[in-house]
């Protein structure tokens, strides 16, 4: 069977994803990325991608079409009618990404969240914004009892937890460690996050909410 040789551009992109996943966005230089991809200096990185921010956006462009298509297929197949169904479509698609042998994408997104927080959303190419916002809107439609800013806070935390759970699974796979069965991981995450998002708001929390508004709108980073 013929071995498919990756292009220089793809080798650079995968090296960047792997190094940024391990060391953070600021912890890796373009020169290090070039060396890890088999190029002795950073000229090839600059030639193909320009800046580090453009390289980060290119990683999204490389990975998101498959992930979004898979989530779209699950939504089309299952026609979710409740919060649990929508969560399962996202969790299953994200955890499936962590199963791919050449992927460090979930660890990369987790690193981006730690580096930029919700501001990491700015790296998302424009063509992916609408589907992220539409998916978030479907989650919100099943959480009408939560008021702002608690609703956005819980959504941001829940979606971030999915990313970090997938990243942990991805890293364990990379180290050759024993993983929990896939179905168990999915089921546990769905149940845990459904409970988290729908947990009753206590009177003390409602009192603490009075007059509270975030400095700027929270935007969950939907991978």
C-alpha positions in Angstrom: 0.0 0.0 0.0 1.4 3.3 -1.1 2.3 5.8 1.7 0.7 9.2 1.2 3.3 11.9 1.6 2.2 15.0 3.4 2.9 18.4 1.9 5.3 20.8 3.6 2.3 23.0 4.6 0.5 20.1 6.2 3.7 18.9 8.1 4.1 22.5 9.5 0.5 22.7 10.5 0.5 19.3 12.3 3.8 20.2 14.0 2.3 23.5 15.2 -0.8 21.7 16.5 1.3 19.2 18.4 3.8 21.7 19.9 1.1 24.3 20.8 -0.9 21.5 22.5 2.0 20.6 24.6 3.6 24.0 25.4 0.9 26.6 24.8 0.6 29.2 22.1 3.3 31.5 23.5 5.5 28.6 24.5 6.4 27.8 20.9 8.3 29.9 18.4 7.9 29.8 14.6 11.5 28.6 14.4 10.7 25.6 16.7 7.7 24.8 14.6 9.7 24.9 11.5 12.4 22.6 13.0 9.8 20.1 14.3 8.2 19.9 10.8 11.6 19.1 9.2 12.5 22.6 8.1 15.7 24.2 9.6 14.3 27.7 10.0 11.1 29.6 10.2 11.1 30.8 6.6 8.8 28.0 5.4 6.3 28.7 8.3 6.2 32.4 7.4 5.9 31.6 3.7 2.9 29.3 4.1 1.1 30.9 7.0 2.6 34.4 7.7 2.0 35.0 11.4 1.4 32.8 14.4 -2.2 34.0 14.6 -2.7 33.0 11.0 -1.2 29.6 11.7 -3.7 29.1 14.6 -6.6 30.0 12.3 -5.2 27.5 9.8 -5.3 24.7 12.3 -9.0 25.4 12.8 -9.6 25.4 9.1 -7.8 22.1 8.8 -9.7 20.3 11.6 -13.1 21.9 11.9 -14.7 20.8 8.6 -14.5 17.2 9.6 -15.7 17.8 13.2 -18.5 20.1 12.2 -19.6 17.7 9.5 -19.7 14.9 12.0 -21.7 16.9 14.4 -24.1 17.9 11.7 -24.5 14.3 10.6 -25.3 13.3 14.2 -27.9 16.1 14.5 -29.5 15.1 11.2 -29.6 11.5 12.2 -30.9 11.9 15.7 -33.0 15.1 15.4 -32.3 16.1 19.1 -35.4 17.5 20.8 -33.9 18.1 24.3 -30.8 19.4 26.0 -29.5 15.9 26.5 -29.7 15.1 22.8 -27.9 18.3 21.7 -25.2 17.6 24.3 -24.6 14.1 23.1 -24.2 15.2 19.5 -21.4 17.6 20.6 -19.7 15.3 23.1 -19.7 12.4 20.7 -18.2 14.4 17.8 -15.6 16.0 20.0 -14.5 12.7 21.7 -14.4 11.0 18.3 -11.8 13.6 17.3 -9.7 12.7 20.2 -9.6 9.1 18.9 -7.7 10.0 15.7 -4.1 8.8 15.6 -2.6 11.9 14.1 -4.7 14.4 16.1 -3.6 16.7 18.9 -6.4 19.0 18.1 -8.4 18.8 21.3 -5.3 19.4 23.4 -4.5 22.3 21.1 -8.0 23.8 21.7 -7.6 23.2 25.5 -4.3 25.1 25.3 -5.9 27.9 23.4 -8.6 28.2 26.0 -6.0 28.5 28.7 -4.0 31.0 26.7 -6.9 33.3 25.5 -10.0 32.1 27.3 -13.2 33.1 25.5 -11.0 35.4 23.4 -9.8 32.3 21.6 -13.0 32.5 19.6 -11.4 35.4 17.7 -9.1 32.8 16.0 -12.1 31.0 14.6 -12.4 31.6 10.8 -15.5 33.5 9.8 -17.0 30.6 7.9 -17.4 28.6 11.2 -18.9 31.3 13.3 -22.5 30.7 12.2 -22.6 27.0 13.0 -21.0 27.7 16.4 -23.6 30.4 17.2 -26.5 28.2 15.9 -25.4 25.3 18.1 -25.1 27.5 21.1 -28.5 28.9 20.4 -30.0 25.4 20.5 -28.5 24.7 23.9 -29.8 28.0 25.2 -33.3 27.2 24.0 -33.4 24.4 26.5 -32.1 26.5 29.4 -34.7 29.3 29.6 -34.9 29.1 33.4 -31.4 30.4 33.7 -30.9 34.2 33.6 -27.8 36.0 32.5 -24.9 36.1 33.2 -25.4 32.7 34.8 -26.6 31.1 31.6 -23.6 32.2 29.6 -21.2 31.2 32.5 -22.6 27.7 32.7 -22.6 27.2 29.0 -19.0 28.4 28.7 -17.9 26.1 31.6 -19.8 23.1 30.2 -18.4 23.4 26.6 -14.9 24.0 28.0 -15.2 20.9 30.2 -16.0 18.8 27.0 -12.9 20.1 25.4 -10.7 19.4 28.4 -12.2 15.9 28.9 -11.4 15.1 25.2 -7.9 16.6 25.5 -7.2 14.4 28.5 -8.4 11.3 26.6 -6.3 12.4 23.6 -3.2 12.7 25.8 -3.8 9.4 27.5 -4.1 7.7 24.1 -0.9 9.3 23.0 0.9 7.9 26.0 -0.5 4.5 25.4 -2.5 4.4 28.6 -5.7 2.4 29.1 -8.8 4.4 28.2 -12.3 4.0 29.5 -14.7 2.5 27.0 -15.8 5.2 24.5 -19.5 4.7 25.2 -18.9 5.0 29.0 -17.0 8.3 28.5 -19.7 9.7 26.3 -22.6 8.6 28.6 -20.9 9.9 31.7 -20.2 13.3 30.2 -23.7 13.7 28.8 -25.3 12.9 32.2 -22.8 15.0 34.2 -23.1 18.1 32.0 -26.9 17.8 31.7 -27.0 17.8 35.5 -24.6 20.8 35.7 -26.5 22.9 33.2 -29.9 22.2 34.7 -29.0 22.3 38.4 -31.4 24.5 40.4 -30.3 28.0 41.3 -30.3 28.5 45.0 -31.8 31.6 46.6 -28.3 32.7 47.7 -27.0 32.5 44.1 -30.0 34.4 42.8 -29.3 37.1 45.4 -25.7 37.3 44.3 -26.8 37.7 40.7 -28.6 40.9 41.4 -27.1 43.7 39.4 -24.2 41.5 38.1 -23.4 41.9 34.4 -20.2 40.5 32.8 -17.7 43.2 31.6 -18.2 41.8 28.1 -20.4 39.0 26.7 -19.1 35.5 27.5 -18.6 33.5 24.3 -18.1 29.8 24.7 -15.4 28.4 22.4 -17.2 25.7 20.5 -14.5 23.5 18.9 
